[in-house]
Amino acid sequence: MAEKELINRVTKESSILSEKLENTLTDLLKLMDQLKELERASELTIPYLKGTIKKSLSVIEACNREIRQKNNMYSVCEKEMQRENPVIWDEYFRVQKTFNNVVTDFISFTEQYKYFVPNNSKELENQVQKILDKKGYIVDSYFEGDYDTWIGVYARPKDKPTYLDPANAEEATLQEKYSLNGFKQDFSEWFEWEIKNNEVVSTN
C-alpha cells in the first residue's frame, strides 16, 4: 500500500513538473524572441540582458534539479509507474526532451551575446574620448561598463608612453625614454563616468 501511494504521489508530481517545464520552455522561447527584437530596435541594454539571462539560468537549474529527482524515483519503480500511469509518464518524458532541446538552444543563444555591446557604444566612447582629450589624456585600454548607467576606461597623458606593446617605432622610442632601469612604466589611470539619458556625465 505504501509503495502504491509513493508511486501515485511521484506520478502526480511528475505531471505538475511537466506543466512547469512547458511553461518554462515557453518563457525561454519568448525571451529569445524578445531579446532579438530589442536588439533590432536598438533598445537592448547590458543590465537587462545580463539580468534576464541570469534569472533564466537560475530557473533552468531549478528545473533540472527537479528532473533529476523525478528521474531517479522513476528508475527505481519504472515498471510499476508505467503500469499504473503510462500516459502521464510518456507525456513527462516527451516534455522533458523538448525542454532539454530548448535549453540547449537557449545556452547557444546566450553565447552569441557574451560580448554584446549596444548600438550606442561608439557614441558613448567618442564622448569619453573628447572628455579625455580636453584633460590631455588618451585612451589606453578597452572600454568597460554596461553602457547604460556607467562607462570606464584606462587612459594616460598624451605625452607619456603606453605600458602595452608599442604599436609603432614612435611609441617604442617614447616607451624607452621613460623606462626605469630597463622596465616600462605604467602611466595609465582609471576614469569612470555615469551615463544619463544616453549621455556621459562629465564631472568637469
C-alpha positions as CSV (number, residue, x, y, z in Angstrom):
1,M,0.0,0.0,0.0
2,A,2.8,2.4,0.9
3,E,4.5,1.7,-2.4
4,K,1.4,2.4,-4.4
5,E,0.9,5.7,-2.5
6,L,4.5,6.6,-3.3
7,I,4.0,5.8,-7.0
8,N,0.8,7.9,-7.1
9,R,2.5,10.8,-5.4
10,V,5.6,10.8,-7.6
11,T,3.4,10.4,-10.7
12,K,1.3,13.3,-9.7
13,E,4.4,15.4,-9.0
14,S,5.7,14.5,-12.5
15,S,2.5,15.7,-14.1
16,I,2.9,19.0,-12.2
17,L,6.6,19.2,-13.3
18,S,5.5,18.6,-16.9
19,E,3.4,21.7,-16.8
20,K,6.2,23.6,-15.1
21,L,8.6,22.6,-17.9
22,E,6.1,23.5,-20.6
23,N,5.7,27.0,-19.1
24,T,9.5,27.4,-18.7
25,L,10.4,26.4,-22.2
26,T,7.6,28.7,-23.5
27,D,9.1,31.6,-21.4
28,L,12.6,30.8,-22.8
29,L,11.4,30.9,-26.4
30,K,9.6,34.2,-25.8
31,L,12.7,35.7,-24.1
32,M,14.9,34.8,-27.0
33,D,12.4,36.5,-29.4
34,Q,12.2,39.5,-27.1
35,L,15.9,40.0,-26.9
36,K,16.3,39.7,-30.6
37,E,13.5,42.3,-31.1
38,L,15.0,44.7,-28.5
39,E,18.4,44.4,-30.3
40,R,16.8,45.1,-33.7
41,A,15.1,48.2,-32.1
42,S,18.4,49.3,-30.5
43,E,16.7,49.1,-27.1
44,L,18.6,46.2,-25.6
45,T,20.8,47.1,-22.7
46,I,23.5,45.1,-20.9
47,P,21.9,45.3,-17.5
48,Y,18.6,43.9,-18.8
49,L,20.4,41.3,-20.9
50,K,22.5,40.1,-18.0
51,G,19.6,40.2,-15.6
52,T,17.2,38.2,-17.7
53,I,19.8,35.6,-18.7
54,K,20.9,35.2,-15.0
55,K,17.3,34.7,-13.9
56,S,16.5,32.3,-16.7
57,L,19.6,30.2,-15.9
58,S,18.6,30.0,-12.3
59,V,15.1,28.8,-13.3
60,I,16.7,26.2,-15.6
61,E,18.9,24.9,-12.9
62,A,15.9,24.6,-10.5
63,C,14.0,22.6,-13.1
64,N,17.0,20.3,-13.8
65,R,17.2,19.6,-10.1
66,E,13.5,18.5,-10.1
67,I,14.1,16.5,-13.2
68,R,16.9,14.6,-11.7
69,Q,14.8,13.8,-8.6
70,K,11.9,12.6,-10.6
71,N,14.1,10.5,-12.9
72,N,15.8,8.9,-10.0
73,M,12.4,7.9,-8.5
74,Y,11.2,6.6,-11.8
75,S,14.3,4.4,-12.3
76,V,13.5,2.7,-9.0
77,C,9.9,1.9,-9.8
78,E,9.8,2.1,-13.6
79,K,7.6,-1.0,-14.3
80,E,5.1,-0.1,-11.6
81,M,4.8,3.5,-12.7
82,Q,4.4,2.6,-16.4
83,R,1.8,0.0,-15.4
84,E,-0.2,2.5,-13.3
85,N,0.1,5.7,-15.4
86,P,1.8,5.2,-18.7
87,V,0.2,8.2,-20.4
88,I,1.4,10.6,-17.7
89,W,4.9,9.3,-17.8
90,D,5.1,9.2,-21.6
91,E,4.0,12.9,-21.6
92,Y,6.5,13.8,-18.9
93,F,9.4,12.4,-20.9
94,R,8.2,14.0,-24.1
95,V,8.1,17.4,-22.4
96,Q,11.4,16.8,-20.7
97,K,13.0,16.0,-24.1
98,T,11.6,19.2,-25.6
99,F,12.7,21.2,-22.6
100,N,16.3,19.9,-22.9
101,N,16.3,20.9,-26.6
102,V,15.1,24.4,-25.9
103,V,17.6,24.8,-23.0
104,T,20.4,23.7,-25.4
105,D,19.2,26.3,-27.9
106,F,19.0,29.0,-25.2
107,I,22.5,28.3,-23.9
108,S,23.8,28.6,-27.5
109,F,21.7,31.7,-28.0
110,T,23.2,33.4,-24.9
111,E,26.7,32.7,-26.1
112,Q,26.0,35.0,-29.0
113,Y,25.5,37.8,-26.6
114,K,28.6,37.1,-24.5
115,Y,30.4,40.2,-25.8
116,F,27.3,42.2,-26.6
117,V,27.7,46.0,-26.7
118,P,24.7,48.2,-27.5
119,N,24.5,50.3,-30.7
120,N,25.2,53.5,-28.8
121,S,28.5,52.2,-27.5
122,K,30.6,54.0,-30.2
123,E,28.8,57.3,-29.5
124,L,29.5,57.0,-25.7
125,E,33.1,56.0,-26.3
126,N,33.5,59.1,-28.5
127,Q,32.1,61.3,-25.8
128,V,34.6,59.8,-23.3
129,Q,37.5,60.4,-25.8
130,K,36.5,64.0,-26.2
131,I,36.4,64.5,-22.4
132,L,39.8,62.8,-22.0
133,D,41.2,64.9,-24.9
134,K,40.3,68.1,-23.0
135,K,42.2,66.7,-20.0
136,G,45.2,65.9,-22.1
137,Y,44.7,62.2,-21.9
138,I,44.4,59.4,-24.4
139,V,42.6,56.0,-24.1
140,D,45.0,53.2,-23.2
141,S,42.7,50.2,-22.8
142,Y,39.4,48.6,-23.8
143,F,36.3,50.3,-22.6
144,E,34.3,48.8,-19.7
145,G,30.9,49.3,-18.3
146,D,27.3,48.5,-19.1
147,Y,26.8,51.4,-21.5
148,D,23.5,52.2,-19.7
149,T,24.5,53.5,-16.3
150,W,28.3,53.8,-16.4
151,I,31.4,53.6,-18.6
152,G,35.0,53.5,-17.7
153,V,38.5,53.2,-19.3
154,Y,42.2,53.4,-18.5
155,A,43.9,56.5,-20.0
156,R,47.3,58.0,-20.0
157,P,48.7,61.5,-20.6
158,K,49.3,62.2,-24.3
159,D,53.0,62.8,-23.8
160,K,53.5,59.5,-21.8
161,P,54.0,56.1,-23.3
162,T,51.7,53.1,-23.1
163,Y,52.5,50.2,-20.9
164,L,51.2,47.9,-23.6
165,D,53.2,46.7,-26.5
166,P,54.1,49.7,-28.7
167,A,52.2,49.9,-32.0
168,N,54.9,51.7,-33.9
169,A,58.5,53.0,-33.7
170,E,57.4,56.3,-32.2
171,E,55.7,54.6,-29.3
172,A,58.7,52.3,-28.8
173,T,61.0,55.3,-28.6
174,L,58.8,57.0,-26.1
175,Q,58.5,53.9,-24.0
176,E,62.3,53.5,-23.9
177,K,62.7,57.2,-23.0
178,Y,60.5,56.8,-19.9
179,S,61.7,53.3,-18.9
180,L,63.3,53.0,-15.4
181,N,66.2,50.6,-15.2
182,G,65.0,48.9,-18.3
183,F,61.5,48.4,-17.1
184,K,58.4,50.0,-18.7
185,Q,56.5,52.5,-16.6
186,D,52.7,52.5,-16.3
187,F,51.2,56.0,-16.6
188,S,47.6,54.9,-17.1
189,E,44.9,56.0,-14.8
190,W,41.3,54.7,-14.3
191,F,38.5,57.0,-15.3
192,E,34.8,56.3,-14.8
193,W,31.6,58.3,-15.6
194,E,27.9,58.0,-15.1
195,I,25.6,57.7,-18.1
196,K,22.3,59.5,-18.0
197,N,19.8,59.8,-20.9
198,N,22.4,58.2,-23.2
199,E,25.0,60.9,-22.4
200,V,28.2,60.7,-20.5
201,V,28.0,62.9,-17.4
202,S,31.3,64.8,-17.1
203,T,32.2,66.0,-13.6
204,N,34.5,68.7,-15.1
